[in-house]
Amino acid sequence: MDTGRIRVPAGAMDWAIAIGVAALLLGTGLSGQHPDGNGGLLGVVLLAAGGLALVARRRAPIAVLAVTGVCAVGYEAAGFEVLAVPYLVAVYGAVRAGHRALIVAASVSLLVVLPLTALLFHDGPAREAFTQARNVLEIAWLIAAFSAGEALRQAERRAEEAERTREETARRRADEERLHIARELHDSLTHQISIIKVQSEVAVHVARRRGEQVPDTLLAIQSAGREATRELRATLEALRDDDTTPPQGLEHLPELVERARSMGLQATLTVDGQRHDVPAAVGRTAYRIVQEALTNTARHASATTATVRIQYGPDALSIQVDDDGKATPDSATVPGLGLLGMRERVTALGGRLRAEPRAEHGFTVQAELPVERAS
């Protein structure tokens, strides 16, 4: 719904602030006592430059902080008695960007340099009294700018955290509901397919005892029933293991590869990079990717070897499973339930998955999962 509020682009707002501050400085500086000649011209240029530099405060807060500080010292030396307003605005922007320690150091340095500049270039009791009063005012405004920037930074962080928490909660509820539906569906299908399997086997057995020829369609039903039962049982166990068995992660990969060897597959496991702790969700997903890839290799690929490679990176975990099966680059890849489930797991973590035939022959599954390490 349109609330009637007009949104001003951020760039236009930055230009308005920069021009406004520059005009304020020039008006304040030129309305009071100010030097003439080259010194006065240099001071006017520095006053304008200090204000206009604020147009880049969002893109380069540290650079703007440095420019406004140098300009403040410059027009102070030139003889313009003007409060360092651009530097205060730059402090607010830099604190909002998170550069707190650097700002404290820069501000302390500026508060020391400005009085020294006034004493070196302009002496006298009246000037000294004015400089002291202005320093007190600048310290107060610096504290206010720092506090305002920090308060807004904390508010933005809390808003981002709240948004992320809402998204995670919604995704978790959706996953739980989908898991519940999948369990119910698989329980029902398993029961019905078990009945079909039993009935077909009984029919085949009775036909053979009578010496009758078993129809090919009945044998096909028997074979399909057995295969469907195995697939559903494996899928149902995977759906239920989050409640009934401990979660399996990267530390269980050697056992998984060993089981693949017991099925007649020459499987190897290689781990590269500096090992470090990863989130439990990443470890479980990596385990499921390797499990599904090895299961597909053993059942459907007609492969003799499979290689599993885990690569620990600074901000990502890479998984690659290759086999030497019958797949070729010309083979059509039909994504089954296992591959679709694998892709859903990877996408939910913000990762990437590639599953396709290799250039020579065989199949490759490659996944990259982002890892957020504690600083």
C-alpha positions as CSV (number, residue, x, y, z in Angstrom):
1,M,0.0,0.0,0.0
2,D,1.3,3.5,-0.9
3,T,1.7,5.5,2.4
4,G,2.4,8.7,0.5
5,R,6.0,9.0,1.8
6,I,8.6,10.2,-0.7
7,R,11.9,8.2,-0.6
8,V,15.0,10.3,-1.3
9,P,17.8,8.4,-3.0
10,A,20.9,7.9,-0.7
11,G,23.1,9.6,-3.3
12,A,20.9,12.7,-3.4
13,M,20.8,12.9,0.3
14,D,24.6,12.7,0.5
15,W,25.0,15.5,-2.0
16,A,22.5,17.6,-0.1
17,I,24.3,17.1,3.2
18,A,27.7,17.8,1.6
19,I,26.5,21.0,-0.1
20,G,24.7,22.1,3.1
21,V,27.8,21.6,5.3
22,A,30.0,23.3,2.7
23,A,27.7,26.3,2.6
24,L,27.5,26.5,6.4
25,L,31.3,26.5,6.7
26,L,31.7,29.1,4.0
27,G,29.1,31.3,5.5
28,T,30.5,31.0,9.0
29,G,34.1,31.5,7.9
30,L,33.5,34.5,5.6
31,S,31.1,36.2,8.0
32,G,33.7,36.5,10.8
33,Q,37.3,37.7,10.8
34,H,39.3,36.0,8.1
35,P,42.5,36.6,6.3
36,D,42.9,38.1,2.9
37,G,45.1,37.2,-0.1
38,N,46.4,33.8,-0.8
39,G,45.9,32.6,2.7
40,G,42.3,33.5,2.6
41,L,41.8,31.9,-0.7
42,L,43.4,28.7,0.5
43,G,41.2,28.7,3.6
44,V,38.0,29.1,1.5
45,V,39.1,26.2,-0.7
46,L,39.7,24.0,2.3
47,L,36.3,25.0,3.8
48,A,34.5,24.0,0.7
49,A,36.5,20.8,0.2
50,G,35.9,19.7,3.8
51,G,32.2,19.9,3.3
52,L,32.0,18.5,-0.2
53,A,34.1,15.5,0.8
54,L,31.1,14.2,2.8
55,V,29.4,13.1,-0.5
56,A,31.6,9.9,-0.3
57,R,31.1,9.2,3.4
58,R,29.1,6.0,2.7
59,R,31.5,4.5,0.2
60,A,34.8,5.5,1.8
61,P,34.2,6.5,5.4
62,I,37.9,6.3,6.5
63,A,39.1,8.4,3.5
64,V,36.5,11.0,4.2
65,L,37.5,11.1,7.8
66,A,41.1,11.7,6.8
67,V,40.2,14.4,4.3
68,T,37.9,16.3,6.7
69,G,40.5,16.2,9.4
70,V,43.3,17.6,7.2
71,C,40.9,20.3,5.9
72,A,40.1,21.3,9.5
73,V,43.8,21.7,10.4
74,G,44.3,23.5,7.1
75,Y,41.7,26.2,7.5
76,E,42.6,26.5,11.2
77,A,46.2,27.3,10.1
78,A,44.8,29.7,7.4
79,G,43.1,31.7,10.1
80,F,39.4,30.7,9.8
81,E,37.8,30.2,13.3
82,V,35.3,27.5,12.3
83,L,34.1,24.4,14.1
84,A,35.2,21.2,12.3
85,V,31.6,20.2,11.4
86,P,32.6,18.0,8.4
87,Y,34.8,15.9,10.6
88,L,32.0,15.4,13.1
89,V,29.7,14.2,10.3
90,A,32.5,11.9,9.1
91,V,33.0,10.5,12.6
92,Y,29.3,9.6,12.7
93,G,29.5,7.8,9.3
94,A,32.7,6.0,10.2
95,V,31.4,4.8,13.6
96,R,28.2,3.6,11.8
97,A,30.5,1.6,9.5
98,G,32.2,-0.1,12.5
99,H,35.6,1.7,12.6
100,R,35.5,2.6,16.3
101,A,39.1,2.1,17.4
102,L,40.5,4.0,14.4
103,I,38.1,6.9,15.0
104,V,39.2,7.2,18.6
105,A,42.8,7.4,17.7
106,A,42.2,9.9,14.9
107,S,40.0,12.1,17.0
108,V,42.5,12.3,19.9
109,S,45.2,13.2,17.4
110,L,43.0,15.9,15.9
111,L,42.2,17.4,19.3
112,V,45.9,17.7,20.0
113,V,46.8,19.1,16.5
114,L,44.2,21.8,16.3
115,P,45.2,23.7,19.5
116,L,48.9,23.4,18.5
117,T,48.0,24.8,15.1
118,A,46.2,27.7,16.6
119,L,49.1,28.5,19.0
120,L,51.7,28.2,16.2
121,F,49.9,30.4,13.6
122,H,47.8,32.7,15.8
123,D,48.8,33.8,19.3
124,G,47.3,36.1,21.8
125,P,45.2,35.8,25.0
126,A,41.9,36.3,23.2
127,R,42.7,33.7,20.6
128,E,43.9,31.2,23.3
129,A,40.6,31.7,25.3
130,F,38.6,31.2,22.1
131,T,40.6,28.1,21.2
132,Q,40.0,26.5,24.6
133,A,36.3,27.1,24.5
134,R,36.1,25.7,20.9
135,N,38.1,22.6,22.0
136,V,35.5,21.9,24.8
137,L,32.7,22.3,22.3
138,E,34.4,20.0,19.7
139,I,35.0,17.3,22.4
140,A,31.3,17.4,23.3
141,W,30.2,17.2,19.7
142,L,32.7,14.4,19.0
143,I,31.2,12.4,21.8
144,A,27.7,13.1,20.5
145,A,28.6,12.1,17.0
146,F,30.3,8.9,18.2
147,S,27.4,8.0,20.4
148,A,24.8,8.6,17.6
149,G,26.8,6.5,15.1
150,E,27.3,3.7,17.6
151,A,23.6,3.7,18.6
152,L,22.5,3.5,14.9
153,R,25.0,0.8,14.2
154,Q,23.7,-1.4,17.1
155,A,20.1,-0.8,16.0
156,E,20.9,-1.9,12.4
157,R,22.7,-5.0,13.8
158,R,19.7,-5.9,15.9
159,A,17.4,-5.4,12.9
160,E,19.5,-7.7,10.7
161,E,19.7,-10.3,13.5
162,A,15.9,-10.2,13.9
163,E,15.4,-10.6,10.2
164,R,17.8,-13.5,10.0
165,T,16.2,-15.2,13.0
166,R,12.8,-14.8,11.4
167,E,14.0,-16.4,8.1
168,E,15.7,-19.2,10.0
169,T,12.6,-19.9,12.0
170,A,10.4,-19.9,9.0
171,R,12.8,-22.2,7.1
172,R,13.0,-24.6,10.1
173,R,9.2,-24.8,10.4
174,A,8.9,-25.4,6.7
175,D,11.5,-28.2,6.9
176,E,9.8,-29.7,9.9
177,E,6.4,-29.7,8.1
178,R,8.0,-31.1,4.9
179,L,9.7,-33.8,7.0
180,H,6.5,-34.7,8.7
181,I,4.6,-35.0,5.4
182,A,7.5,-37.1,3.9
183,R,7.4,-39.5,6.8
184,E,3.6,-40.0,6.5
185,L,3.8,-40.4,2.8
186,H,6.7,-42.9,2.9
187,D,5.1,-44.9,5.7
188,S,1.9,-45.2,3.6
189,L,3.8,-46.0,0.4
190,T,6.0,-48.6,2.1
191,H,2.9,-50.4,3.5
192,Q,1.2,-50.4,0.1
193,I,4.2,-51.5,-1.9
194,S,5.0,-54.2,0.7
195,I,1.5,-55.6,0.0
196,I,2.2,-55.5,-3.8
197,K,5.6,-57.2,-3.3
198,V,4.2,-60.0,-1.1
199,Q,1.2,-60.6,-3.5
200,S,3.5,-60.8,-6.6
201,E,5.9,-63.1,-4.9
202,V,3.1,-65.4,-3.8
203,A,1.7,-65.4,-7.3
204,V,5.1,-66.3,-8.8
205,H,5.7,-69.0,-6.2
206,V,2.2,-70.6,-6.8
207,A,2.7,-70.5,-10.6
208,R,6.1,-72.2,-10.4
209,R,4.8,-74.9,-8.0
210,R,2.0,-75.7,-10.6
211,G,4.6,-75.8,-13.3
212,E,3.1,-72.9,-15.1
213,Q,5.1,-70.3,-17.0
214,V,5.4,-67.1,-15.0
215,P,4.3,-64.1,-17.1
216,D,7.0,-61.5,-17.7
217,T,4.8,-58.8,-16.4
218,L,4.4,-60.6,-13.1
219,L,8.2,-61.0,-12.8
220,A,8.6,-57.3,-13.6
221,I,6.2,-56.4,-10.8
222,Q,8.1,-58.6,-8.4
223,S,11.4,-57.0,-9.3
224,A,10.0,-53.5,-9.1
225,G,8.4,-54.2,-5.8
226,R,11.7,-55.4,-4.3
227,E,13.6,-52.4,-5.6
228,A,11.0,-49.9,-4.5
229,T,10.9,-51.5,-1.0
230,R,14.7,-51.1,-0.7
231,E,14.6,-47.5,-1.9
232,L,11.8,-46.5,0.4
233,R,13.4,-48.2,3.4
234,A,16.6,-46.3,2.8
235,T,14.8,-43.0,2.3
236,L,12.6,-43.5,5.4
237,E,15.7,-44.2,7.5
238,A,17.3,-41.1,6.3
239,L,14.2,-39.1,7.2
240,R,13.9,-40.5,10.7
241,D,17.5,-40.5,11.7
242,D,17.4,-36.9,13.1
243,D,15.1,-38.1,15.9
244,T,16.1,-41.7,16.5
245,T,19.9,-41.8,15.9
246,P,22.8,-39.5,16.7
247,P,23.6,-37.1,13.8
248,Q,26.3,-38.3,11.5
249,G,28.9,-35.9,10.2
250,L,32.4,-35.6,8.7
251,E,33.9,-37.9,11.4
252,H,31.8,-40.8,10.1
253,L,33.0,-40.6,6.5
254,P,35.7,-43.3,7.0
255,E,33.0,-45.7,8.1
256,L,30.8,-44.8,5.1
257,V,33.7,-45.4,2.7
258,E,34.5,-48.7,4.4
259,R,30.9,-49.8,3.9
260,A,31.2,-48.9,0.3
261,R,34.3,-51.2,0.1
262,S,32.3,-54.0,1.6
263,M,29.8,-53.7,-1.3
264,G,32.7,-54.4,-3.7
265,L,33.5,-50.8,-4.6
266,Q,37.1,-49.7,-4.5
267,A,36.5,-46.5,-2.5
268,T,39.1,-44.1,-1.2
269,L,38.8,-41.0,1.0
270,T,41.2,-38.0,0.8
271,V,41.1,-35.0,3.2
272,D,43.0,-31.8,2.1
273,G,43.5,-28.5,3.9
274,Q,43.7,-27.5,7.5
275,R,40.9,-29.3,9.4
276,H,38.7,-27.2,11.6
277,D,35.3,-27.4,13.2
278,V,32.3,-26.8,10.9
279,P,28.7,-26.2,11.9
280,A,26.7,-29.4,12.6
281,A,24.4,-28.7,9.7
282,V,27.3,-28.5,7.3
283,G,28.8,-31.8,8.6
284,R,25.5,-33.6,8.3
285,T,25.0,-32.3,4.7
286,A,28.5,-33.3,3.7
287,Y,27.8,-36.8,5.1
288,R,24.5,-37.1,3.2
289,I,26.1,-36.0,-0.1
290,V,28.8,-38.6,0.1
291,Q,26.3,-41.3,1.3
292,E,23.9,-40.6,-1.6
293,A,26.8,-40.4,-4.2
294,L,28.3,-43.7,-3.1
295,T,24.9,-45.4,-2.9
296,N,24.1,-44.3,-6.4
297,T,27.5,-45.4,-7.6
298,A,27.2,-48.9,-6.1
299,R,23.6,-49.4,-7.3
300,H,23.4,-47.8,-10.7
301,A,26.7,-46.7,-12.1
302,S,28.3,-50.2,-12.8
303,A,31.5,-48.6,-11.4
304,T,34.5,-50.3,-9.8
305,T,36.2,-47.4,-8.1
306,A,35.0,-44.2,-6.4
307,T,37.1,-41.4,-4.9
308,V,35.9,-39.1,-2.1
309,R,37.7,-35.8,-1.6
310,I,37.1,-33.4,1.2
311,Q,38.7,-29.9,1.0
312,Y,38.8,-27.7,4.0
313,G,38.9,-24.0,3.0
314,P,39.0,-20.8,5.1
315,D,35.3,-20.1,4.4
316,A,34.0,-23.2,2.6
317,L,34.0,-26.9,2.7
318,S,34.3,-28.7,-0.7
319,I,33.1,-32.2,-1.4
320,Q,33.8,-34.2,-4.5
321,V,32.8,-37.8,-5.3
322,D,33.9,-39.3,-8.6
323,D,33.4,-42.8,-10.0
324,D,34.4,-44.7,-13.2
325,G,31.0,-45.9,-14.1
326,K,29.2,-46.1,-17.4
327,A,28.0,-42.5,-17.6
328,T,29.4,-40.5,-20.5
329,P,29.1,-36.7,-21.4
330,D,26.3,-37.7,-23.8
331,S,24.3,-39.5,-21.2
332,A,21.1,-37.8,-20.1
333,T,21.1,-37.0,-16.3
334,V,17.7,-37.7,-14.8
335,P,17.6,-36.3,-11.3
336,G,16.0,-38.8,-8.9
337,L,14.7,-38.2,-5.4
338,G,18.2,-38.7,-3.9
339,L,19.8,-36.0,-6.2
340,L,16.9,-33.6,-5.6
341,G,17.1,-34.1,-1.8
342,M,20.9,-33.5,-2.0
343,R,20.4,-30.3,-3.9
344,E,17.8,-29.1,-1.4
345,R,20.2,-29.7,1.5
346,V,23.0,-27.7,-0.2
347,T,20.7,-24.9,-1.3
348,A,19.3,-24.5,2.2
349,L,22.8,-23.8,3.5
350,G,23.6,-21.3,0.7
351,G,25.9,-23.7,-1.1
352,R,26.3,-24.9,-4.7
353,L,26.0,-28.4,-6.1
354,R,27.1,-29.9,-9.5
355,A,26.2,-33.4,-10.4
356,E,27.0,-34.5,-14.0
357,P,28.9,-37.1,-16.1
358,R,32.6,-36.6,-16.2
359,A,34.5,-35.7,-19.4
360,E,36.0,-39.2,-19.9
361,H,33.5,-41.5,-18.3
362,G,31.8,-41.9,-14.9
363,F,29.9,-39.5,-12.8
364,T,31.0,-36.6,-10.5
365,V,29.2,-34.9,-7.6
366,Q,30.7,-31.6,-6.4
367,A,29.4,-29.5,-3.6
368,E,30.6,-26.3,-1.9
369,L,29.2,-25.5,1.5
370,P,29.9,-22.1,3.1
371,V,31.4,-22.2,6.6
372,E,31.2,-19.4,9.1
373,R,34.1,-19.7,11.4
374,A,34.1,-17.9,14.8
375,S,36.6,-15.0,14.8
